[in-house]
Amino acid sequence: MRKGAGIMATPAGGAERLRYRRIAAELRQQIRAGTLLPGSRLPSVRELMAAHGVAMATVRHALQVLIAEQLIHSAQGVGTFVGSSPASSGAAGHAEVSA
């Protein structure tokens, strides 16, 4: 087998993809189980980075998935919060994002 950048890059990229999905799935489960209540603040990006041992981009990607699902919303400088009602995730106003 030849050494090459492609061999190293593929597994790392695949692992990173799984990490953001795993973080999103964990938070989603906590929201649906009621561990994270509507209106409650999620851990900060830095706290999630430390807890999962991942890069900031990985955590942000996971949060963007949940924002797209309208389970959470984010306010710049304030934090990221659980939407009012996970069951009615299609309701307007729960996907507000300040970049």
NORSULWO-V377984 format. One record per residue. N is the residue number from 1. RES is the residue in one small letter. PSI is psi in whole degrees, 0 to 359 (none if undefined). OMEGA is omega in radians with two decimals (NA if undefined). D_LAST is the distance of its C-alpha to the last C-alpha in whole Angstrom. Layout:
n->(N/N)
res->(RES/RES)
psi->(PSI/PSI)
omega->(OMEGA/OMEGA)
d_last->(D_LAST/D_LAST)
//
This chain:
n->(1/2/3/4/5/6/7/8/9/10/11/12/13/14/15/16/17/18/19/20/21/22/23/24/25/26/27/28/29/30/31/32/33/34/35/36/37/38/39/40/41/42/43/44/45/46/47/48/49/50/51/52/53/54/55/56/57/58/59/60/61/62/63/64/65/66/67/68/69/70/71/72/73/74/75/76/77/78/79/80/81/82/83/84/85/86/87/88/89/90/91/92/93/94/95/96/97/98/99)
res->(m/r/k/g/a/g/i/m/a/t/p/a/g/g/a/e/r/l/r/y/r/r/i/a/a/e/l/r/q/q/i/r/a/g/t/l/l/p/g/s/r/l/p/s/v/r/e/l/m/a/a/h/g/v/a/m/a/t/v/r/h/a/l/q/v/l/i/a/e/q/l/i/h/s/a/q/g/v/g/t/f/v/g/s/s/p/a/s/s/g/a/a/g/h/a/e/v/s/a)
psi->(139/141/140/159/326/326/319/322/321/309/320/316/320/319/319/321/319/325/313/324/321/318/314/317/320/314/319/315/319/324/312/329/349/6/320/110/155/133/348/152/135/159/153/164/316/321/318/323/312/318/327/354/43/171/161/319/326/315/315/323/316/317/322/325/314/328/317/327/357/31/334/166/157/143/120/131/353/310/188/134/152/139/165/322/104/329/328/55/352/357/141/151/350/356/23/133/128/113/none)
omega->(3.12/3.03/3.11/-3.12/-3.12/-3.14/-3.13/-3.04/-3.07/3.13/-3.13/3.12/3.12/3.13/-3.14/3.13/3.13/-3.12/-3.12/3.11/3.14/3.12/3.13/-3.14/3.13/3.12/3.11/-3.14/3.13/3.10/-3.10/3.13/-3.13/3.07/3.00/-3.05/3.09/-3.13/-3.12/-3.11/3.05/3.02/3.14/3.09/-3.14/3.09/3.11/3.08/-3.11/-3.10/-3.07/3.13/-3.09/3.12/3.13/-3.13/3.14/3.12/-3.13/3.10/3.11/3.14/3.10/3.09/-3.11/3.05/3.12/3.10/-3.14/3.06/-3.13/3.01/-3.03/3.06/-3.08/3.12/-3.11/3.12/3.14/-2.99/3.06/3.10/-3.07/-3.09/3.13/-3.12/3.14/-3.06/3.11/-3.10/3.14/3.07/-3.11/-3.10/3.14/-3.14/3.00/-3.10/NA)
d_last->(45/43/40/37/33/33/35/32/29/30/30/27/25/26/26/22/22/24/22/19/21/23/20/19/23/23/21/22/25/25/23/26/28/27/27/23/24/22/20/20/17/17/18/15/14/17/19/18/19/22/23/23/24/21/18/15/14/16/15/11/13/15/12/11/15/15/12/14/17/16/17/14/11/9/8/6/10/12/12/12/15/17/18/21/23/23/26/24/21/21/21/18/16/15/12/10/6/4/0)
//
